Amino acid sequence: QWIWSAAHTKNKVPVGSCYFRKSLKLKAPEEGEIRITADNQFQLYVNGQPVGTGSDWRKIEVFDISKQLQKGVNTIAVEATNSDAGSAGLVARVLIKEVGGTFQTYSTDESWKTSVRRYRNWTAPGFPESEWVAATSFGALGTALPWGNEMVVAGEGTRFEIPADFHIERLMQDEQV
């Protein structure tokens, strides 16, 4: 789901940053991956460590977070910045493989915590979230407007694959249509 702070109304979000946290309790993480994008840009942290950034909401970035994961409480933290007033959103899916082969997924939804204020050490596990509120959903990935289904996954190509030998032949001039 596309999420943002409950302090703002969908499509009426001012320029500025919104901070998100999701804490996960893991038994024995073996591998982890996060797929993420934000309208307009984001900085991703796992357990207080910077992992990656993105600046095109149409491109879902993929990050291997295996090295940042630990047994016990783990925290995914994101600073999402809206650089144009209007629409804003964050969408992500965390995939964790535990030792033994079981998988867990954690997608953005109302269980993620959010704040419009930046706190000291907000990216660290164990940070007190008492002043943070539940995120608000702006709709499902792939169907929620204004984003629709315009996203592509980084490293997996574009939406349309066009063969190299494909050519377009113009049959009519614009004024003939």
C-alpha positions as CSV (number, residue, x, y, z in Angstrom):
1,Q,0.0,0.0,0.0
2,W,1.1,3.6,-0.6
3,I,1.3,5.2,2.9
4,W,2.0,8.6,4.4
5,S,1.5,10.5,7.6
6,A,-2.1,10.8,8.9
7,A,-1.3,14.5,9.4
8,H,-1.8,15.0,5.7
9,T,-4.6,14.5,3.2
10,K,-4.0,12.5,0.0
11,N,-3.0,14.7,-2.9
12,K,-2.7,17.7,-0.6
13,V,0.7,16.9,1.0
14,P,3.0,19.9,1.4
15,V,6.7,19.9,0.5
16,G,8.8,18.3,3.2
17,S,9.8,15.0,4.8
18,C,7.9,12.3,6.5
19,Y,9.6,9.6,8.6
20,F,8.6,5.9,8.8
21,R,9.5,3.0,11.0
22,K,8.6,-0.7,11.0
23,S,10.1,-2.9,13.8
24,L,10.3,-6.7,13.1
25,K,11.1,-9.4,15.6
26,L,13.2,-12.1,13.8
27,K,14.2,-15.5,15.2
28,A,17.2,-16.3,12.9
29,P,17.3,-14.2,9.7
30,E,19.3,-15.7,6.9
31,E,18.5,-13.3,4.0
32,G,16.6,-10.2,3.5
33,E,15.5,-7.9,0.7
34,I,13.4,-4.7,0.5
35,R,11.7,-3.3,-2.6
36,I,10.9,0.3,-2.2
37,T,10.0,3.6,-3.8
38,A,8.6,6.9,-2.8
39,D,7.0,10.0,-4.3
40,N,9.4,11.9,-4.6
41,Q,12.5,10.5,-3.0
42,F,13.7,8.3,0.0
43,Q,16.6,7.3,2.2
44,L,16.4,3.8,3.6
45,Y,18.0,2.6,6.9
46,V,18.1,-0.8,8.5
47,N,19.0,-1.0,12.2
48,G,20.4,2.5,12.0
49,Q,22.6,1.8,9.0
50,P,22.1,3.6,5.7
51,V,21.2,1.1,3.0
52,G,20.2,3.1,-0.1
53,T,18.3,6.0,-1.7
54,G,15.9,6.5,-4.6
55,S,14.6,9.6,-6.4
56,D,12.1,8.3,-9.0
57,W,8.8,7.0,-7.8
58,R,8.3,5.1,-11.0
59,K,11.3,2.9,-10.2
60,I,11.0,0.3,-7.4
61,E,14.6,0.0,-6.0
62,V,15.7,-3.4,-4.7
63,F,18.2,-3.7,-1.8
64,D,19.8,-6.7,-0.2
65,I,19.5,-6.1,3.6
66,S,20.9,-9.5,4.7
67,K,24.0,-8.1,6.3
68,Q,22.0,-5.5,8.3
69,L,19.6,-8.1,9.9
70,Q,20.1,-9.6,13.3
71,K,18.4,-12.0,15.7
72,G,15.7,-10.1,17.7
73,V,14.3,-6.7,17.0
74,N,15.1,-5.1,13.6
75,T,14.0,-1.7,12.4
76,I,13.3,-0.6,8.9
77,A,13.4,3.3,8.8
78,V,12.7,5.5,5.8
79,E,12.9,9.3,5.3
80,A,10.6,10.1,2.4
81,T,10.7,13.6,1.0
82,N,7.9,15.2,-1.0
83,S,9.6,17.8,-3.2
84,D,6.4,18.9,-5.1
85,A,3.3,19.9,-3.2
86,G,0.4,17.5,-4.0
87,S,0.7,13.7,-4.1
88,A,3.2,11.9,-1.8
89,G,3.6,8.3,-0.8
90,L,5.9,5.5,0.3
91,V,5.5,1.9,-0.8
92,A,7.7,-1.0,0.2
93,R,7.8,-4.7,0.8
94,V,10.4,-6.4,3.1
95,L,11.0,-10.1,2.4
96,I,12.9,-12.1,5.1
97,K,14.1,-15.7,4.8
98,E,14.7,-17.3,8.2
99,V,17.1,-20.2,8.8
100,G,15.1,-23.3,8.0
101,G,13.5,-21.8,4.8
102,T,10.5,-20.0,6.2
103,F,9.7,-16.6,4.6
104,Q,8.0,-13.5,6.1
105,T,6.9,-10.4,4.2
106,Y,6.1,-7.0,5.7
107,S,4.5,-4.6,3.3
108,T,3.7,-0.9,3.9
109,D,0.4,-0.5,5.6
110,E,-1.2,1.1,8.7
111,S,1.1,-0.9,11.0
112,W,4.0,1.3,10.0
113,K,4.7,4.2,12.4
114,T,5.2,7.7,11.0
115,S,6.1,11.2,12.1
116,V,6.5,14.5,10.4
117,R,9.2,15.5,12.9
118,R,12.8,14.2,12.8
119,Y,13.9,12.8,16.1
120,R,17.5,12.0,17.2
121,N,18.4,8.3,16.7
122,W,15.0,7.7,15.0
123,T,16.5,5.0,12.7
124,A,17.8,2.8,15.6
125,P,16.1,-0.3,17.0
126,G,14.7,0.4,20.4
127,F,13.9,4.0,19.6
128,P,10.7,4.9,21.6
129,E,7.8,5.3,19.2
130,S,5.3,6.7,21.7
131,E,5.0,10.0,19.9
132,W,4.7,8.3,16.5
133,V,1.3,7.5,14.9
134,A,0.0,4.8,12.5
135,A,0.5,5.6,8.8
136,T,-2.4,6.2,6.6
137,S,-3.0,4.2,3.5
138,F,-3.5,6.1,0.2
139,G,-4.3,2.9,-1.7
140,A,-2.9,-0.3,-3.1
141,L,0.2,-0.5,-5.2
142,G,-0.7,-0.8,-8.9
143,T,-4.2,0.7,-8.6
144,A,-4.0,3.8,-6.4
145,L,-4.0,7.1,-8.2
146,P,-2.1,9.2,-9.1
147,W,0.6,6.4,-9.3
148,G,-1.4,3.7,-11.0
149,N,0.7,0.9,-12.4
150,E,3.5,3.0,-13.9
151,M,6.3,1.5,-11.7
152,V,9.1,-0.8,-12.9
153,V,11.4,-2.9,-10.7
154,A,15.1,-1.8,-10.9
155,G,17.3,-4.3,-12.7
156,E,14.3,-6.1,-14.2
157,G,13.9,-4.0,-17.3
158,T,11.2,-1.6,-18.4
159,R,7.5,-2.1,-18.7
160,F,7.7,-3.0,-22.4
161,E,10.3,-5.2,-24.1
162,I,10.8,-4.2,-27.8
163,P,12.9,-6.5,-30.0
164,A,16.0,-4.8,-31.5
165,D,14.8,-5.5,-35.1
166,F,11.4,-3.9,-34.5
167,H,10.8,-0.8,-36.7
168,I,7.9,1.6,-36.9
169,E,6.8,2.7,-40.4
170,R,4.7,5.8,-40.7
171,L,1.7,5.2,-42.9
172,M,-0.1,8.6,-42.6
173,Q,0.8,12.1,-41.9
174,D,-0.8,13.8,-38.8
175,E,-3.1,16.0,-41.0
176,Q,-4.4,12.9,-42.7
177,V,-5.7,11.3,-39.4
